[in-house]
Amino acid sequence: MNAIALANTEYVQRFGNPTTQTTSVTMERAIEENSSIRPILSAEVHLVLLTFLSYANFFVGTLGIVTNVLVILTYSKLGFSETINISYFFLAISDLCSSVVRSWGALCFVFVVMKTNLPFDPSSVSVTTGFYPGQGFEKTTAIITAFIAFERCLCVQFPLHVRTIVTKRKTVCSIVIIFVLGFLPSNLIHMVYPLKWVFSPSKNRTILAMVALETPLRHIVQRALLAYYSTVLNFSALIIVWICTVFLAVGLKRKAGIRKENLMNPSNSTSDKQKERRVIKTVFLLAITYLACSIPISATMLVPQFVPEFVPTRGLARISLVCVLFSSLITKLNYSTNFFIFLHMGSKFRQTCFALFIK
């Protein structure tokens, strides 16, 4: 579960529906009244940082939308004769969906948008339409990245049997299962935090807002999603990618030795070996980029386990929200960097992508 989403859902439970208290100032006052810890950041600095990071998250998310649309179009042109192209294609779809919902969620937290007289409450609506679906697609991307890295490890360890181990049908079925496990559970939030039309005294009109159901099931679903996404999927994907990255690094080193032998004996040099090495290097870069972009958000999830006040509804709320938005920004960078990795490493991808802009 995203920390901002957790902040909003906890806020509804503790301080009332956001339709009656829509400003961040009200939320901060309520938090300060319920905490003995003095905020590290002043309200003015906090507002400036949140506004800047919200805009940055929106623009980086928009960049992710553009780049992943290009990846999808390019691989549609290249075709799916190889299983790795299928994996790249679905990875781009997951990244695109995550970029769309994350950009929407970031836009809803821009202070100007929150003050606009809209027919819905942005901060609460974004929880079930932006952050929870974004969490689902984000973890789907993580598992697909782990799957791609694992698939390449099999190619390195069992090069003679890889065509029977990794087939198109198995790849498609595996990725469909990944989407089911990654995205579908996030929709459970609609059961306990549905969107309803309610009257807002502050706006003197009926608006669409997230409403917390007064039922024990709400706490069960919320805690289950928190454990599932923040712990099970998040750290499982990280561990798999870490292990596979080590094997890929060893594989790259071994391929480099084979390449030197081929240079000494040109008769043994083949385009297939060079192509395989390039694919392994591409997957290695994808894995390293994912790990680098996942460290901040993983650290943000771990800190509250040791510092209970470091959550968006307690004493360190201001610094916590800033860290959450910053780590979310770094995570979004991963959605667009994949395009540049494909562009740099794949000559066919590069030619096909450029051909999209040439009649």
VOGU-3710 file (C-alpha; in Angstrom, 3 decimals, decimal comma):
1> mnaialante> 0,000/0,000/0,000  1,260/3,486/-0,821  2,057/5,572/2,244  0,015/8,538/1,018  -2,965/6,258/0,492  -2,467/4,940/4,014  -2,339/8,521/5,288  -5,679/9,382/3,674  -7,448/6,237/4,820  -6,148/6,648/8,377
11> yvqrfgnptt> -7,143/10,316/8,253  -10,725/9,386/7,368  -10,832/6,993/10,310  -9,306/9,341/12,892  -10,312/12,875/11,884  -13,464/12,529/9,808  -14,397/12,441/6,134  -12,200/14,654/3,916  -15,297/16,197/2,380  -15,709/18,239/5,532
21> qttsvtmera> -11,984/18,885/6,084  -10,391/19,104/2,657  -7,335/21,285/3,219  -3,903/19,980/4,135  -3,701/22,671/6,834  -6,630/21,113/8,694  -5,015/17,716/8,475  -1,693/19,016/9,794  -3,384/20,764/12,739  -5,205/17,566/13,670
31> ieenssirpi> -1,959/15,607/13,467  -0,084/18,128/15,623  -2,833/18,069/18,253  -2,496/14,271/18,474  1,297/14,169/18,714  3,883/15,382/21,201  6,671/15,532/18,591  7,435/18,931/17,134  7,413/18,928/13,291  10,875/19,049/11,681
41> lsaevhlvll> 9,680/21,099/8,703  7,726/24,310/8,982  4,280/24,451/7,386  5,509/26,856/4,695  8,532/24,749/3,688  6,413/21,605/3,827  3,819/23,106/1,467  6,498/24,251/-1,001  8,165/20,820/-1,025  4,869/18,973/-1,446
51> tflsyanffv> 3,833/21,254/-4,312  7,188/20,871/-6,092  7,280/17,094/-5,627  3,643/16,716/-6,707  4,340/18,601/-9,952  7,579/16,632/-10,457  5,738/13,340/-9,943  3,109/14,394/-12,473  5,613/15,404/-15,173  7,831/12,336/-14,663
61> gtlgivtnvl> 4,714/10,170/-14,809  3,712/11,890/-18,057  7,179/11,142/-19,460  6,599/7,504/-18,500  3,314/7,505/-20,433  4,980/8,825/-23,600  8,009/6,518/-23,469  6,006/3,371/-22,737  3,563/4,095/-25,556  6,609/4,234/-27,847
71> viltysklgf> 7,897/0,926/-26,445  4,502/-0,742/-27,007  4,246/0,565/-30,581  7,836/-0,425/-31,364  7,513/-3,999/-30,133  4,168/-4,303/-31,917  6,075/-3,520/-35,119  9,003/-5,788/-34,277  6,731/-8,746/-33,595  6,870/-11,476/-30,979
81> setinisyff> 8,982/-14,146/-32,591  11,112/-14,180/-29,415  9,824/-14,670/-25,895  11,882/-11,766/-24,538  9,933/-9,370/-26,802  6,694/-10,607/-25,247  8,074/-9,910/-21,763  9,280/-6,432/-22,758  5,873/-5,679/-24,311  3,908/-6,577/-21,185
91> laisdlcssv> 6,447/-4,786/-18,981  5,740/-1,615/-20,975  1,980/-2,128/-20,580  2,349/-2,423/-16,803  4,624/0,638/-16,708  2,157/2,598/-18,842  -0,800/1,770/-16,594  1,223/2,617/-13,495  2,357/5,930/-15,017  -1,240/6,891/-15,865
101> vrswgalcfv> -2,735/6,212/-12,434  0,324/7,549/-10,566  0,257/10,793/-12,579  -3,436/11,162/-11,816  -2,785/10,562/-8,124  0,059/13,102/-8,051  -2,082/15,697/-9,843  -4,810/15,308/-7,226  -2,303/16,263/-4,505  -1,293/19,526/-6,171
111> fvvmktnlpf> -2,551/22,223/-3,800  -4,061/24,298/-6,635  -6,121/21,314/-7,779  -7,221/20,532/-4,213  -8,532/24,108/-3,804  -10,386/24,061/-7,137  -14,167/23,764/-6,907  -14,412/20,321/-8,504  -17,404/17,928/-8,315  -15,229/15,495/-6,338
121> dpssvsvttg> -12,720/15,573/-3,496  -9,288/15,075/-5,172  -7,338/13,910/-2,127  -9,806/11,145/-1,218  -10,834/10,087/-4,740  -7,175/9,658/-5,721  -6,746/6,965/-3,048  -8,994/4,390/-4,746  -8,523/5,608/-8,336  -4,828/6,480/-8,248
131> fypgqgfekt> -2,658/5,182/-5,454  -4,115/1,732/-4,867  -4,274/0,820/-8,592  -0,822/2,378/-8,978  0,473/0,143/-6,205  -0,973/-2,867/-8,003  0,631/-2,004/-11,349  3,879/-0,998/-9,638  4,240/-4,423/-8,045  3,184/-6,051/-11,316
141> taiitafiaf> 6,121/-4,278/-12,945  8,394/-5,505/-10,152  7,329/-9,135/-10,594  7,610/-8,959/-14,408  11,133/-7,535/-14,003  11,960/-10,424/-11,682  10,435/-12,851/-14,202  12,528/-11,422/-17,061  15,698/-11,631/-14,980  14,874/-15,208/-13,949
151> erclcvqfpl> 14,144/-16,151/-17,558  17,532/-14,847/-18,698  19,233/-16,721/-15,866  17,720/-19,923/-17,218  19,073/-19,028/-20,656  22,542/-18,555/-19,186  22,523/-21,699/-17,054  20,773/-24,016/-19,542  21,528/-22,618/-23,015  20,863/-25,951/-24,768
161> hvrtivtkrk> 17,423/-26,481/-23,209  16,134/-22,921/-23,027  13,827/-23,239/-26,048  11,918/-26,028/-24,335  11,988/-24,416/-20,884  10,949/-20,917/-22,010  8,214/-20,979/-24,661  5,807/-18,324/-25,924  2,830/-20,030/-24,333  4,541/-20,370/-20,954
171> tvcsiviifv> 5,679/-16,731/-21,099  2,201/-15,375/-21,876  0,547/-17,568/-19,231  3,132/-16,547/-16,613  2,673/-12,840/-17,293  -1,138/-13,117/-17,217  -0,842/-14,782/-13,794  1,513/-11,984/-12,697  -1,053/-9,346/-13,691  -3,757/-11,216/-11,764
181> lgflpsnlih> -1,601/-11,497/-8,632  -0,252/-7,956/-8,905  -3,210/-5,807/-9,917  -6,489/-7,538/-9,025  -6,019/-7,563/-5,189  -5,705/-3,749/-5,205  -9,362/-3,532/-6,249  -10,416/-4,971/-2,888  -10,099/-1,447/-1,504  -13,370/-0,524/-3,279
191> mvyplkwvfs> -15,201/-2,939/-0,979  -14,331/-1,013/2,182  -13,604/2,493/0,836  -16,227/3,004/-1,877  -16,757/6,252/-3,768  -20,099/7,843/-2,949  -21,924/11,094/-3,548  -21,982/12,954/-0,219  -22,817/16,466/0,854  -19,827/18,705/1,593
201> psknrtilam> -20,594/21,595/4,009  -17,379/23,400/3,033  -18,404/23,452/-0,661  -22,145/23,533/0,043  -22,796/20,917/-2,644  -22,871/17,192/-3,238  -19,513/15,818/-4,377  -17,921/12,435/-5,046  -15,653/11,288/-2,219  -14,157/8,203/-0,630
211> valetplrhi> -16,214/6,990/2,327  -14,897/4,581/4,944  -17,340/1,802/5,781  -17,808/1,183/9,489  -17,099/-2,537/9,410  -14,374/-4,821/10,843  -13,710/-6,004/7,279  -12,228/-2,591/6,516  -9,305/-3,083/8,898  -8,729/-6,639/7,682
221> vqrallayys> -8,595/-5,610/4,010  -6,424/-2,581/4,720  -3,874/-4,545/6,757  -3,921/-7,453/4,297  -3,162/-5,127/1,362  -0,425/-3,420/3,366  1,260/-6,754/4,156  0,732/-8,157/0,655  2,081/-5,228/-1,364  4,590/-3,640/0,994
231> tvlnfsalii> 6,108/-6,873/2,282  5,317/-10,012/0,285  5,417/-8,735/-3,310  7,845/-5,885/-2,743  10,639/-7,791/-1,021  10,055/-11,037/-2,927  10,632/-9,202/-6,211  13,668/-7,418/-4,785  15,261/-10,658/-3,574  14,656/-12,459/-6,879
241> vwictvflav> 16,057/-9,557/-8,909  19,111/-9,280/-6,632  19,901/-12,979/-6,989  19,293/-13,006/-10,737  21,404/-9,871/-11,178  24,368/-11,670/-9,626  23,892/-14,620/-11,982  23,539/-12,263/-14,949  26,757/-10,471/-13,974  28,550/-13,835/-13,899
251> glkrkagirk> 26,948/-14,709/-17,226  28,098/-11,437/-18,786  31,640/-12,065/-17,576  31,589/-15,535/-19,073  30,169/-14,223/-22,357  32,923/-11,629/-22,448  35,490/-14,462/-22,192  33,774/-16,319/-25,021  33,807/-13,173/-27,119  37,574/-12,865/-26,684
261> enlmnpsnst> 37,974/-16,454/-27,830  35,828/-15,729/-30,883  38,002/-12,750/-31,766  41,027/-15,026/-31,692  39,182/-17,645/-33,724  36,763/-15,848/-36,105  35,297/-19,123/-37,352  33,581/-19,595/-33,986  32,075/-16,112/-33,971  28,331/-16,032/-34,628
271> sdkqkerrvi> 25,720/-13,304/-34,612  23,523/-15,433/-32,315  26,110/-15,324/-29,522  26,513/-11,569/-29,851  22,738/-11,158/-29,850  22,378/-13,335/-26,764  25,039/-11,334/-24,941  23,280/-8,088/-25,862  19,973/-9,401/-24,521  21,622/-10,475/-21,255
281> ktvfllaity> 23,231/-7,050/-20,929  19,878/-5,341/-21,566  18,145/-7,418/-18,884  21,063/-6,757/-16,521  20,622/-2,987/-17,006  16,848/-3,288/-16,492  17,440/-5,170/-13,234  20,057/-2,713/-11,964  17,801/0,257/-12,798  14,857/-1,361/-11,027
291> lacsipisat> 16,934/-2,074/-7,918  18,325/1,476/-7,812  14,857/3,041/-8,185  13,299/0,688/-5,613  15,733/1,366/-2,775  14,171/4,725/-1,653  10,579/3,448/-1,513  11,658/0,221/0,224  13,564/2,258/2,816  10,508/4,476/3,333
301> mlvpqfvpef> 8,449/1,363/4,043  10,982/0,010/6,537  11,620/3,178/8,578  8,146/3,199/10,297  8,947/-0,263/11,687  11,757/1,305/13,745  10,403/4,866/14,085  6,622/4,629/14,746  6,149/8,398/14,397  7,490/8,302/10,825
311> vptrglaris> 4,083/7,887/9,179  1,883/10,471/7,399  -0,589/10,663/10,306  1,751/11,147/13,286  4,379/13,525/14,621  6,837/13,158/11,740  4,053/13,461/9,171  5,619/16,327/7,224  9,022/14,766/6,684  7,323/11,402/6,064
321> lvcvlfssli> 5,115/12,764/3,269  8,096/14,515/1,666  10,096/11,268/1,745  7,150/9,322/0,318  6,705/11,743/-2,599  10,458/11,826/-3,266  10,767/8,025/-3,243  7,674/7,822/-5,440  9,372/10,213/-7,877  12,444/7,975/-8,059
331> tklnystnff> 10,206/4,955/-8,625  8,484/6,705/-11,544  11,863/7,298/-13,178  12,116/3,545/-13,667  9,046/3,628/-15,926  10,730/5,887/-18,484  14,368/4,747/-18,221  13,504/1,335/-19,700  12,767/3,035/-23,034  16,240/4,586/-23,165
341> iflhmgskfr> 17,839/1,238/-22,262  16,002/-0,428/-25,153  16,962/2,460/-27,418  20,638/2,211/-26,503  21,009/-1,568/-26,496  18,794/-2,697/-29,379  19,697/-1,692/-32,935  16,441/-3,171/-34,311  14,428/-1,444/-31,598  16,157/1,848/-32,378
351> qtcfalfik> 15,562/1,577/-36,123  11,931/0,533/-35,692  11,256/3,286/-33,152  12,721/5,988/-35,407  10,713/4,569/-38,316  7,507/5,420/-36,400  8,227/9,097/-37,046  9,223/8,664/-40,698  6,632/8,122/-43,413
//
